[in-house]
């Protein structure tokens, strides 16, 4: 126990907090004291938004993070300081191991920090990442138990299979898959979907909707499990947000949804080039390097910026399976008694209006054009990495911008704090305290 009278700067994710105190700072906070403090006030609601992937989850995450102050003013807070904190918490909860070569700090203890921060909310908190949908029963039990005594709600987005399958195959290519579109469909539909334990396969682990909900419903009442249907292509882009905002009991018009960028989608030429690149990449390249260099730097920053070409659609011979799946899913959702938000009719695939085209049919000239642009982007990215001082820095007086700039300049501090958090509960407590201070400041600064 040591008396502290100093400025304490804590940098993690994207936060800096300064505190001056004459109080003794304990090396740890006894769990019983934290429990008494939590029980003494009204318990908040915690909305655990678990996905599914490629159902509009990224759009919702961008809306809430980029309108964080407005939501805080309405009593809805986001634990953590950056969306990556929620990803890291999902990895920690699911017990995934980080490669020793990965330069990012440890994610051990990240779920615990997020859970503690969530319980500090005055009215409501949101934890959102689509990979929570991959949790098994033991991990779901741990998540709910660590959030109590808060009132836990589970939110899941669902989308019709005819739209979901093309989106997921393209996403799998951005995660290093080299399987062709038709071969991938055969795996998912003809082999994996028939397996009695189909959640052993990645697609079904995050998209076997009824199985996912059955797991979470063991620990959360059915009326607190909210299933949001994803509006079909061409619908009002704000409709999904309106449905989500209704759950949070916030004014949907109080945020600027235009601040959420469109999710990066590739055309047939671009995704076919990337698939061929994946087939040639050496296994020596670790996945974390691939994600930063190829997925973010090449696919999202370069290929997705090219003029849109033909869109990938489900082959006609697969349409009947998608319709049958929709009927089974709809019946199961209604029977289970979950809170259905939206229109379950949206899970039924619309009549196909486009002629399916295979990505493998793209001409060599088209693929070459994409490859040239991708190569130019990689060269530029490498230059910026080697000579960061050559890039102009944007200046801003906003606290969040100043914090982000400070953190981006201090990756070593971020990694150090994460490593310390993974080993010392006192550091986790300090991060919870820092978050609480910033949230109070954020909510007060909004008119």
C-alpha positions as a Markdown table, in Angstrom:
| # | Residue | x | y | z |
|---|---|---|---|---|
| 1 | Unk | 0.0 | 0.0 | 0.0 |
| 2 | Unk | 1.6 | 3.3 | -1.1 |
| 3 | Unk | 0.3 | 6.8 | -0.9 |
| 4 | Unk | 0.0 | 8.3 | -4.4 |
| 5 | Unk | 0.1 | 12.0 | -5.2 |
| 6 | Unk | 0.9 | 12.1 | -8.9 |
| 7 | Unk | -0.4 | 12.2 | -12.3 |
| 8 | Unk | -1.2 | 8.6 | -13.4 |
| 9 | Unk | -1.3 | 8.1 | -17.1 |
| 10 | Unk | -2.8 | 4.9 | -18.3 |
| 11 | Unk | -2.8 | 4.2 | -22.0 |
| 12 | Unk | -4.7 | 1.2 | -23.4 |
| 13 | Unk | -6.6 | 0.7 | -26.7 |
| 14 | Unk | -7.4 | 4.5 | -27.0 |
| 15 | Unk | -7.5 | 6.1 | -23.6 |
| 16 | Unk | -5.5 | 8.3 | -21.3 |
| 17 | Unk | -6.6 | 9.2 | -17.8 |
| 18 | Unk | -5.0 | 11.5 | -15.3 |
| 19 | Unk | -5.9 | 11.3 | -11.6 |
| 20 | Unk | -4.5 | 13.1 | -8.6 |
| 21 | Unk | -5.2 | 11.6 | -5.2 |
| 22 | Unk | -4.0 | 11.6 | -1.6 |
| 23 | Unk | -5.7 | 8.2 | -1.1 |
| 24 | Unk | -3.8 | 5.0 | -0.7 |
| 25 | Unk | -4.0 | 2.9 | -3.9 |
| 26 | Unk | -4.5 | -0.8 | -3.1 |
| 27 | Unk | -2.6 | -3.4 | -5.0 |
| 28 | Unk | -6.0 | -5.1 | -5.6 |
| 29 | Unk | -9.6 | -4.5 | -4.9 |
| 30 | Unk | -11.2 | -7.2 | -2.8 |
| 31 | Unk | -14.0 | -8.9 | -4.7 |
| 32 | Unk | -16.4 | -8.5 | -1.7 |
| 33 | Unk | -15.9 | -4.7 | -1.7 |
| 34 | Unk | -16.7 | -4.6 | -5.4 |
| 35 | Unk | -19.7 | -6.8 | -4.8 |
| 36 | Unk | -21.1 | -4.5 | -2.1 |
| 37 | Unk | -20.6 | -1.5 | -4.2 |
| 38 | Unk | -22.4 | -3.0 | -7.2 |
| 39 | Unk | -25.3 | -4.2 | -5.0 |
| 40 | Unk | -25.7 | -0.8 | -3.5 |
| 41 | Unk | -26.9 | 0.8 | -6.8 |
| 42 | Unk | -29.5 | 0.0 | -9.4 |
| 43 | Unk | -28.2 | -2.9 | -11.6 |
| 44 | Unk | -27.8 | -2.0 | -15.3 |
| 45 | Unk | -28.8 | -3.9 | -18.3 |
| 46 | Unk | -25.9 | -5.4 | -20.4 |
| 47 | Unk | -26.7 | -6.1 | -24.0 |
| 48 | Unk | -24.3 | -8.8 | -25.2 |
| 49 | Unk | -24.5 | -8.6 | -29.0 |
| 50 | Unk | -23.1 | -11.9 | -30.3 |
| 51 | Unk | -23.4 | -11.6 | -34.1 |
| 52 | Unk | -23.9 | -13.5 | -36.3 |
| 53 | Unk | -21.1 | -12.5 | -38.8 |
| 54 | Unk | -22.1 | -10.9 | -42.1 |
| 55 | Unk | -25.5 | -10.0 | -40.8 |
| 56 | Unk | -25.0 | -6.3 | -40.3 |
| 57 | Unk | -23.1 | -6.6 | -37.0 |
| 58 | Unk | -20.2 | -4.5 | -38.3 |
| 59 | Unk | -22.6 | -1.7 | -39.3 |
| 60 | Unk | -24.1 | -1.6 | -35.9 |
| 61 | Unk | -20.7 | -1.6 | -34.2 |
| 62 | Unk | -19.6 | 1.3 | -36.3 |
| 63 | Unk | -22.8 | 3.3 | -35.5 |
| 64 | Unk | -22.4 | 2.8 | -31.7 |
| 65 | Unk | -18.7 | 3.5 | -31.6 |
| 66 | Unk | -18.8 | 6.5 | -33.8 |
| 67 | Unk | -21.7 | 8.0 | -31.9 |
| 68 | Unk | -20.4 | 7.0 | -28.5 |
| 69 | Unk | -20.9 | 10.4 | -26.7 |
| 70 | Unk | -24.5 | 10.7 | -27.9 |
| 71 | Unk | -25.3 | 7.2 | -26.6 |
| 72 | Unk | -23.6 | 7.9 | -23.3 |
| 73 | Unk | -25.8 | 11.0 | -22.8 |
| 74 | Unk | -28.8 | 8.7 | -23.1 |
| 75 | Unk | -27.3 | 6.3 | -20.5 |
| 76 | Unk | -25.8 | 3.6 | -22.9 |
| 77 | Unk | -22.1 | 3.1 | -22.5 |
| 78 | Unk | -19.5 | 1.0 | -24.3 |
| 79 | Unk | -17.0 | -0.8 | -22.1 |
| 80 | Unk | -13.5 | -0.7 | -23.4 |
| 81 | Unk | -11.9 | 2.1 | -25.4 |
| 82 | Unk | -11.8 | 0.7 | -28.9 |
| 83 | Unk | -13.8 | -1.9 | -30.9 |
| 84 | Unk | -10.7 | -4.1 | -30.8 |
| 85 | Unk | -11.2 | -4.4 | -27.1 |
| 86 | Unk | -14.4 | -6.4 | -27.7 |
| 87 | Unk | -12.7 | -8.6 | -30.3 |
| 88 | Unk | -9.9 | -9.3 | -27.8 |
| 89 | Unk | -12.4 | -10.0 | -25.1 |
| 90 | Unk | -14.1 | -12.6 | -27.4 |
| 91 | Unk | -10.8 | -14.3 | -28.0 |
| 92 | Unk | -10.1 | -14.4 | -24.2 |
| 93 | Unk | -13.5 | -15.7 | -23.4 |
| 94 | Unk | -13.2 | -18.5 | -25.9 |
| 95 | Unk | -9.8 | -19.4 | -24.7 |
| 96 | Unk | -7.9 | -18.8 | -27.9 |
| 97 | Unk | -4.1 | -18.7 | -27.8 |
| 98 | Unk | -2.2 | -15.8 | -29.3 |
| 99 | Unk | 0.8 | -16.7 | -31.4 |
| 100 | Unk | 4.1 | -15.8 | -29.8 |
| 101 | Unk | 5.1 | -13.9 | -33.0 |
| 102 | Unk | 2.0 | -11.7 | -32.8 |
| 103 | Unk | 3.2 | -8.2 | -31.8 |
| 104 | Unk | -0.2 | -7.4 | -30.2 |
| 105 | Unk | -0.3 | -7.6 | -26.4 |
| 106 | Unk | -1.8 | -10.5 | -24.5 |
| 107 | Unk | -5.6 | -10.7 | -24.4 |
| 108 | Unk | -5.7 | -12.7 | -21.2 |
| 109 | Unk | -8.0 | -11.0 | -18.8 |
| 110 | Unk | -9.7 | -8.8 | -21.4 |
| 111 | Unk | -13.1 | -10.3 | -21.0 |
| 112 | Unk | -12.9 | -9.8 | -17.2 |
| 113 | Unk | -12.1 | -6.1 | -17.7 |
| 114 | Unk | -15.0 | -5.6 | -20.1 |
| 115 | Unk | -17.4 | -7.4 | -17.8 |
| 116 | Unk | -16.3 | -5.3 | -14.8 |
| 117 | Unk | -16.7 | -2.1 | -16.8 |
| 118 | Unk | -20.1 | -3.1 | -18.0 |
| 119 | Unk | -21.4 | -3.5 | -14.5 |
| 120 | Unk | -20.3 | 0.1 | -13.8 |
| 121 | Unk | -22.9 | 1.4 | -16.2 |
| 122 | Unk | -25.7 | 3.5 | -14.8 |
| 123 | Unk | -28.4 | 2.3 | -17.1 |
| 124 | Unk | -27.1 | 0.1 | -19.9 |
| 125 | Unk | -23.9 | -1.2 | -21.5 |
| 126 | Unk | -23.3 | -2.9 | -24.9 |
| 127 | Unk | -20.7 | -5.5 | -25.6 |
| 128 | Unk | -20.6 | -6.3 | -29.3 |
| 129 | Unk | -18.6 | -8.7 | -31.4 |
| 130 | Unk | -19.8 | -11.4 | -33.9 |
| 131 | Unk | -17.3 | -13.9 | -32.7 |
| 132 | Unk | -19.2 | -14.4 | -29.4 |
| 133 | Unk | -21.5 | -16.5 | -31.5 |
| 134 | Unk | -18.8 | -19.1 | -31.6 |
| 135 | Unk | -18.9 | -19.6 | -27.8 |
| 136 | Unk | -19.7 | -23.0 | -26.4 |
| 137 | Unk | -21.9 | -23.7 | -23.5 |
| 138 | Unk | -19.2 | -23.4 | -20.9 |
| 139 | Unk | -18.0 | -20.1 | -22.3 |
| 140 | Unk | -21.5 | -18.7 | -22.5 |
| 141 | Unk | -22.1 | -19.7 | -18.9 |
| 142 | Unk | -18.9 | -18.0 | -17.8 |
| 143 | Unk | -19.9 | -14.8 | -19.7 |
| 144 | Unk | -23.3 | -14.5 | -18.2 |
| 145 | Unk | -22.1 | -15.4 | -14.7 |
| 146 | Unk | -19.3 | -12.7 | -14.8 |
| 147 | Unk | -21.9 | -10.1 | -15.9 |
| 148 | Unk | -24.2 | -10.7 | -13.0 |
| 149 | Unk | -25.9 | -9.1 | -11.0 |
| 150 | Unk | -26.5 | -7.0 | -14.1 |
| 151 | Unk | -29.6 | -7.9 | -16.2 |
| 152 | Unk | -28.1 | -9.7 | -19.2 |
| 153 | Unk | -29.7 | -9.6 | -22.6 |
| 154 | Unk | -28.4 | -11.5 | -25.7 |
| 155 | Unk | -28.8 | -10.0 | -29.1 |
| 156 | Unk | -28.4 | -12.0 | -32.3 |
| 157 | Unk | -28.7 | -10.9 | -36.0 |
| 158 | Unk | -30.0 | -13.3 | -38.6 |
| 159 | Unk | -30.0 | -13.1 | -42.4 |
| 160 | Unk | -31.5 | -15.1 | -45.2 |
| 161 | Unk | -29.1 | -17.8 | -46.5 |
| 162 | Unk | -29.2 | -16.7 | -50.1 |
| 163 | Unk | -27.6 | -13.4 | -49.1 |
| 164 | Unk | -25.5 | -14.9 | -46.3 |
| 165 | Unk | -23.7 | -17.6 | -48.2 |
| 166 | Unk | -22.1 | -15.3 | -50.9 |
| 167 | Unk | -21.1 | -12.8 | -48.2 |
| 168 | Unk | -19.5 | -15.5 | -46.0 |
| 169 | Unk | -17.5 | -17.1 | -48.9 |
| 170 | Unk | -16.1 | -13.7 | -49.8 |
| 171 | Unk | -15.2 | -13.2 | -46.1 |
| 172 | Unk | -13.6 | -16.6 | -45.9 |
| 173 | Unk | -11.4 | -15.6 | -48.9 |
| 174 | Unk | -10.4 | -12.4 | -47.0 |
| 175 | Unk | -9.4 | -14.8 | -44.2 |
| 176 | Unk | -7.0 | -16.8 | -46.4 |
| 177 | Unk | -9.4 | -19.4 | -47.9 |
| 178 | Unk | -8.3 | -20.7 | -51.3 |
| 179 | Unk | -11.4 | -22.9 | -52.0 |
| 180 | Unk | -13.5 | -22.0 | -55.0 |
| 181 | Unk | -17.0 | -20.8 | -54.6 |
| 182 | Unk | -18.8 | -24.0 | -55.8 |
| 183 | Unk | -16.5 | -26.3 | -53.9 |
| 184 | Unk | -17.0 | -24.2 | -50.7 |
| 185 | Unk | -20.8 | -24.5 | -51.1 |
| 186 | Unk | -20.5 | -28.2 | -51.5 |
| 187 | Unk | -18.7 | -28.4 | -48.2 |
| 188 | Unk | -21.1 | -26.1 | -46.3 |
| 189 | Unk | -24.4 | -27.5 | -47.6 |
| 190 | Unk | -23.8 | -31.1 | -48.8 |
| 191 | Unk | -21.4 | -32.2 | -46.1 |
| 192 | Unk | -21.2 | -30.0 | -43.1 |
| 193 | Unk | -24.9 | -29.1 | -42.7 |
| 194 | Unk | -25.8 | -32.8 | -42.5 |
| 195 | Unk | -23.3 | -33.5 | -39.7 |
| 196 | Unk | -24.9 | -34.2 | -36.3 |
| 197 | Unk | -22.2 | -32.0 | -34.7 |
| 198 | Unk | -22.1 | -29.4 | -37.5 |
| 199 | Unk | -20.9 | -26.7 | -35.1 |
| 200 | Unk | -17.4 | -28.3 | -35.3 |
| 201 | Unk | -17.2 | -26.6 | -38.7 |
| 202 | Unk | -16.6 | -22.8 | -38.7 |
| 203 | Unk | -19.5 | -21.7 | -40.8 |
| 204 | Unk | -22.0 | -23.6 | -38.7 |
| 205 | Unk | -20.3 | -22.7 | -35.5 |
| 206 | Unk | -21.3 | -19.1 | -36.1 |
| 207 | Unk | -24.4 | -19.6 | -38.2 |
| 208 | Unk | -26.3 | -22.6 | -36.7 |
| 209 | Unk | -28.7 | -20.0 | -35.3 |
| 210 | Unk | -31.0 | -22.3 | -33.4 |
| 211 | Unk | -28.1 | -24.2 | -31.8 |
| 212 | Unk | -26.4 | -20.9 | -30.8 |
| 213 | Unk | -29.6 | -19.6 | -29.2 |
| 214 | Unk | -30.2 | -22.9 | -27.4 |
| 215 | Unk | -26.8 | -22.6 | -25.7 |
| 216 | Unk | -27.4 | -19.0 | -24.5 |
| 217 | Unk | -31.0 | -19.7 | -23.5 |
| 218 | Unk | -29.7 | -22.1 | -20.8 |
| 219 | Unk | -28.4 | -19.0 | -18.9 |
| 220 | Unk | -30.6 | -16.1 | -20.2 |
| 221 | Unk | -34.4 | -16.2 | -20.2 |
| 222 | Unk | -36.0 | -16.4 | -23.6 |
| 223 | Unk | -37.7 | -13.0 | -23.3 |
| 224 | Unk | -34.2 | -11.5 | -22.9 |
| 225 | Unk | -32.9 | -13.1 | -26.1 |
| 226 | Unk | -33.5 | -10.7 | -28.9 |
| 227 | Unk | -33.3 | -11.9 | -32.5 |
| 228 | Unk | -33.0 | -9.1 | -35.1 |
| 229 | Unk | -33.7 | -10.0 | -38.7 |
| 230 | Unk | -31.4 | -8.3 | -41.2 |
| 231 | Unk | -33.4 | -6.2 | -43.7 |
| 232 | Unk | -33.0 | -7.4 | -47.3 |
| 233 | Unk | -30.8 | -5.8 | -49.9 |
| 234 | Unk | -32.3 | -2.5 | -51.1 |
| 235 | Unk | -34.0 | -1.8 | -47.8 |
| 236 | Unk | -33.6 | 1.4 | -45.8 |
| 237 | Unk | -30.0 | 1.2 | -44.4 |
| 238 | Unk | -31.2 | 2.7 | -41.1 |
| 239 | Unk | -33.8 | 0.1 | -40.5 |
| 240 | Unk | -31.4 | -2.3 | -38.8 |
| 241 | Unk | -30.2 | 0.5 | -36.5 |
| 242 | Unk | -33.7 | 1.5 | -35.6 |
| 243 | Unk | -34.4 | -2.1 | -34.5 |
| 244 | Unk | -31.2 | -2.2 | -32.4 |
| 245 | Unk | -31.9 | 1.3 | -31.0 |
| 246 | Unk | -35.3 | 0.1 | -29.8 |
| 247 | Unk | -33.7 | -2.5 | -27.7 |
| 248 | Unk | -31.4 | 0.0 | -26.1 |
| 249 | Unk | -34.3 | 2.4 | -25.6 |
| 250 | Unk | -32.5 | 5.3 | -27.3 |
| 251 | Unk | -33.7 | 7.8 | -29.9 |
| 252 | Unk | -32.6 | 6.3 | -33.2 |
| 253 | Unk | -32.4 | 9.8 | -34.8 |
| 254 | Unk | -30.0 | 11.0 | -32.1 |
| 255 | Unk | -27.0 | 9.4 | -33.9 |
| 256 | Unk | -25.5 | 9.9 | -37.3 |
| 257 | Unk | -25.5 | 6.6 | -39.1 |
| 258 | Unk | -23.7 | 8.1 | -42.1 |
| 259 | Unk | -20.6 | 7.9 | -39.9 |
| 260 | Unk | -20.6 | 4.1 | -40.3 |
| 261 | Unk | -18.7 | 3.3 | -43.4 |
| 262 | Unk | -20.0 | 0.6 | -45.8 |
| 263 | Unk | -18.6 | -2.8 | -45.1 |
| 264 | Unk | -15.9 | -3.6 | -47.6 |
| 265 | Unk | -17.2 | -5.9 | -50.3 |
| 266 | Unk | -15.3 | -7.3 | -53.2 |
| 267 | Unk | -16.4 | -7.8 | -56.8 |
| 268 | Unk | -16.0 | -11.1 | -58.5 |
| 269 | Unk | -12.7 | -10.1 | -60.2 |
| 270 | Unk | -11.2 | -8.9 | -56.9 |
| 271 | Unk | -12.2 | -11.9 | -54.8 |
| 272 | Unk | -11.0 | -14.3 | -57.5 |
| 273 | Unk | -7.6 | -12.6 | -57.6 |
| 274 | Unk | -7.4 | -12.7 | -53.8 |
| 275 | Unk | -8.4 | -16.4 | -53.8 |
| 276 | Unk | -5.6 | -17.2 | -56.2 |
| 277 | Unk | -3.1 | -15.2 | -54.1 |
| 278 | Unk | -4.1 | -17.2 | -51.1 |
| 279 | Unk | -3.3 | -20.4 | -52.9 |
| 280 | Unk | 0.2 | -19.2 | -53.6 |
| 281 | Unk | 1.1 | -17.7 | -50.2 |
| 282 | Unk | 3.7 | -19.5 | -48.1 |
| 283 | Unk | 2.5 | -21.2 | -44.9 |
| 284 | Unk | 5.4 | -19.4 | -43.2 |
| 285 | Unk | 3.2 | -16.2 | -43.1 |
| 286 | Unk | 1.3 | -16.2 | -39.8 |
| 287 | Unk | -2.4 | -15.4 | -39.8 |
| 288 | Unk | -2.0 | -12.1 | -37.8 |
| 289 | Unk | 0.4 | -10.8 | -40.5 |
| 290 | Unk | -2.0 | -11.8 | -43.2 |
| 291 | Unk | -4.9 | -10.0 | -41.5 |
| 292 | Unk | -3.1 | -6.7 | -41.3 |
| 293 | Unk | -1.3 | -6.9 | -44.6 |
| 294 | Unk | -3.6 | -8.7 | -46.9 |
| 295 | Unk | -7.1 | -8.3 | -45.5 |
| 296 | Unk | -6.8 | -4.8 | -44.2 |
| 297 | Unk | -4.1 | -3.3 | -46.4 |
| 298 | Unk | -5.0 | -5.0 | -49.6 |
| 299 | Unk | -8.6 | -6.2 | -49.7 |
| 300 | Unk | -10.2 | -3.5 | -47.6 |
| 301 | Unk | -8.0 | -0.5 | -48.6 |
| 302 | Unk | -7.3 | -1.3 | -52.3 |
| 303 | Unk | -9.5 | -3.9 | -53.9 |
| 304 | Unk | -12.7 | -2.8 | -52.2 |
| 305 | Unk | -12.1 | 0.7 | -53.6 |
| 306 | Unk | -12.2 | -0.5 | -57.2 |
| 307 | Unk | -15.4 | 0.2 | -59.2 |
| 308 | Unk | -18.0 | -2.4 | -58.4 |
| 309 | Unk | -18.4 | -5.2 | -60.9 |
| 310 | Unk | -20.8 | -8.2 | -61.0 |
| 311 | Unk | -22.2 | -9.4 | -57.7 |
| 312 | Unk | -21.9 | -12.9 | -56.4 |
| 313 | Unk | -25.2 | -14.6 | -56.0 |
| 314 | Unk | -26.3 | -18.1 | -55.0 |
| 315 | Unk | -26.6 | -20.6 | -57.8 |
| 316 | Unk | -30.2 | -21.4 | -58.8 |
| 317 | Unk | -29.7 | -25.1 | -57.9 |
| 318 | Unk | -29.0 | -24.1 | -54.3 |
| 319 | Unk | -32.1 | -21.9 | -53.9 |
| 320 | Unk | -34.5 | -24.6 | -52.8 |
| 321 | Unk | -32.2 | -25.6 | -50.0 |
| 322 | Unk | -32.0 | -22.0 | -48.8 |
| 323 | Unk | -35.8 | -21.7 | -48.8 |
| 324 | Unk | -36.2 | -25.0 | -46.8 |
| 325 | Unk | -33.6 | -23.8 | -44.3 |
| 326 | Unk | -35.5 | -20.5 | -43.9 |
| 327 | Unk | -38.7 | -22.4 | -43.1 |
| 328 | Unk | -37.0 | -24.6 | -40.5 |
| 329 | Unk | -35.3 | -21.6 | -38.9 |
| 330 | Unk | -38.5 | -19.5 | -38.8 |
| 331 | Unk | -40.5 | -22.2 | -37.2 |
| 332 | Unk | -37.8 | -22.9 | -34.6 |
| 333 | Unk | -37.5 | -19.2 | -33.7 |
| 334 | Unk | -41.3 | -18.8 | -33.2 |
| 335 | Unk | -41.5 | -22.0 | -31.2 |
| 336 | Unk | -38.7 | -21.1 | -28.8 |
| 337 | Unk | -40.4 | -17.9 | -27.7 |
| 338 | Unk | -37.5 | -15.5 | -28.3 |
| 339 | Unk | -38.1 | -11.8 | -28.7 |
| 340 | Unk | -38.3 | -11.4 | -32.5 |
| 341 | Unk | -37.4 | -7.9 | -33.7 |
| 342 | Unk | -38.2 | -7.2 | -37.3 |
| 343 | Unk | -40.0 | -9.5 | -39.8 |
| 344 | Unk | -39.2 | -13.2 | -40.0 |
| 345 | Unk | -40.4 | -13.1 | -43.5 |
| 346 | Unk | -37.1 | -11.4 | -44.3 |
| 347 | Unk | -35.4 | -14.8 | -43.7 |
| 348 | Unk | -37.1 | -16.2 | -46.8 |
| 349 | Unk | -34.8 | -15.7 | -49.8 |
| 350 | Unk | -36.4 | -13.4 | -52.4 |
| 351 | Unk | -36.9 | -14.7 | -56.0 |
| 352 | Unk | -33.5 | -14.6 | -57.7 |
| 353 | Unk | -33.3 | -11.7 | -60.1 |
| 354 | Unk | -29.7 | -12.0 | -61.3 |
| 355 | Unk | -28.0 | -14.6 | -63.5 |
| 356 | Unk | -25.4 | -16.4 | -61.3 |
| 357 | Unk | -21.8 | -15.9 | -62.5 |
| 358 | Unk | -18.9 | -17.9 | -61.2 |
| 359 | Unk | -15.8 | -16.1 | -59.9 |
| 360 | Unk | -13.6 | -18.6 | -61.6 |
| 361 | Unk | -15.0 | -17.4 | -65.0 |
| 362 | Unk | -13.3 | -14.0 | -64.7 |
| 363 | Unk | -10.9 | -13.3 | -67.6 |
| 364 | Unk | -7.1 | -13.3 | -67.1 |
| 365 | Unk | -7.0 | -9.7 | -68.2 |
| 366 | Unk | -9.5 | -8.7 | -65.5 |
| 367 | Unk | -7.6 | -10.6 | -62.8 |
| 368 | Unk | -4.3 | -9.0 | -64.0 |
| 369 | Unk | -5.8 | -5.5 | -63.7 |
| 370 | Unk | -6.8 | -6.2 | -60.1 |
| 371 | Unk | -3.3 | -7.7 | -59.3 |
| 372 | Unk | -1.5 | -4.6 | -60.6 |
| 373 | Unk | -3.6 | -2.3 | -58.5 |
| 374 | Unk | -3.1 | -4.5 | -55.5 |
| 375 | Unk | 0.7 | -4.5 | -56.0 |
| 376 | Unk | 0.7 | -0.7 | -56.2 |
| 377 | Unk | -1.2 | -0.6 | -52.9 |
| 378 | Unk | 1.2 | -3.0 | -51.2 |
| 379 | Unk | 4.2 | -0.8 | -52.2 |
| 380 | Unk | 2.5 | 2.3 | -50.8 |
| 381 | Unk | 1.6 | 0.5 | -47.6 |
| 382 | Unk | 5.2 | -0.6 | -47.2 |
| 383 | Unk | 6.5 | 2.9 | -47.8 |
| 384 | Unk | 4.2 | 4.3 | -45.2 |
| 385 | Unk | 5.2 | 1.7 | -42.7 |
| 386 | Unk | 8.9 | 2.3 | -43.3 |
| 387 | Unk | 8.6 | 6.1 | -43.3 |
| 388 | Unk | 5.7 | 7.1 | -41.0 |
| 389 | Unk | 7.1 | 10.6 | -40.4 |
| 390 | Unk | 6.4 | 11.4 | -44.0 |
| 391 | Unk | 2.7 | 11.2 | -43.5 |
| 392 | Unk | 0.8 | 14.4 | -42.6 |
| 393 | Unk | -0.8 | 14.2 | -39.1 |
| 394 | Unk | -4.3 | 15.5 | -38.6 |
| 395 | Unk | -4.8 | 17.8 | -35.6 |
| 396 | Unk | -7.9 | 18.0 | -33.4 |
| 397 | Unk | -8.9 | 19.4 | -30.1 |
| 398 | Unk | -11.3 | 16.6 | -29.3 |
| 399 | Unk | -10.3 | 14.4 | -26.4 |
| 400 | Unk | -10.9 | 11.2 | -28.3 |
| 401 | Unk | -8.7 | 12.3 | -31.2 |
| 402 | Unk | -5.9 | 13.4 | -28.9 |
| 403 | Unk | -6.1 | 10.1 | -27.1 |
| 404 | Unk | -6.0 | 8.1 | -30.3 |
| 405 | Unk | -3.0 | 10.0 | -31.5 |
| 406 | Unk | -1.2 | 9.4 | -28.3 |
| 407 | Unk | -1.9 | 5.7 | -28.2 |
| 408 | Unk | -1.0 | 5.2 | -31.9 |
| 409 | Unk | 2.4 | 6.8 | -31.0 |
| 410 | Unk | 2.8 | 4.5 | -28.0 |
| 411 | Unk | 2.3 | 0.9 | -29.1 |
| 412 | Unk | 4.9 | -0.3 | -26.6 |
| 413 | Unk | 2.9 | 1.2 | -23.8 |
| 414 | Unk | -0.3 | -0.5 | -25.0 |
| 415 | Unk | 1.4 | -3.9 | -25.2 |
| 416 | Unk | 3.0 | -3.5 | -21.8 |
| 417 | Unk | -0.3 | -2.7 | -20.1 |
| 418 | Unk | -2.0 | -5.6 | -21.8 |
| 419 | Unk | 0.8 | -7.9 | -20.6 |
| 420 | Unk | 0.6 | -6.5 | -17.1 |
| 421 | Unk | -3.2 | -6.9 | -17.2 |
| 422 | Unk | -2.9 | -10.6 | -18.1 |
| 423 | Unk | -0.8 | -11.2 | -14.9 |
| 424 | Unk | -2.0 | -8.6 | -12.3 |
| 425 | Unk | -5.6 | -8.0 | -11.3 |
| 426 | Unk | -4.6 | -4.6 | -9.8 |
| 427 | Unk | -3.8 | -3.4 | -13.3 |
| 428 | Unk | -7.2 | -4.6 | -14.6 |
| 429 | Unk | -8.8 | -2.7 | -11.7 |
| 430 | Unk | -6.9 | 0.4 | -12.7 |
| 431 | Unk | -8.2 | 0.1 | -16.3 |
| 432 | Unk | -11.7 | -0.3 | -15.1 |
| 433 | Unk | -11.3 | 2.9 | -13.0 |
| 434 | Unk | -9.8 | 4.8 | -15.9 |
| 435 | Unk | -12.7 | 3.8 | -18.1 |
| 436 | Unk | -15.2 | 4.9 | -15.5 |
| 437 | Unk | -13.7 | 8.4 | -15.3 |
| 438 | Unk | -13.7 | 8.8 | -19.0 |
| 439 | Unk | -17.3 | 7.7 | -19.4 |
| 440 | Unk | -18.4 | 10.2 | -16.8 |
| 441 | Unk | -16.5 | 12.9 | -18.7 |
| 442 | Unk | -18.0 | 11.8 | -22.0 |
| 443 | Unk | -21.6 | 11.8 | -20.9 |
| 444 | Unk | -21.2 | 15.3 | -19.3 |
| 445 | Unk | -19.6 | 16.8 | -22.4 |
| 446 | Unk | -22.6 | 16.0 | -24.6 |
| 447 | Unk | -25.3 | 18.8 | -24.8 |
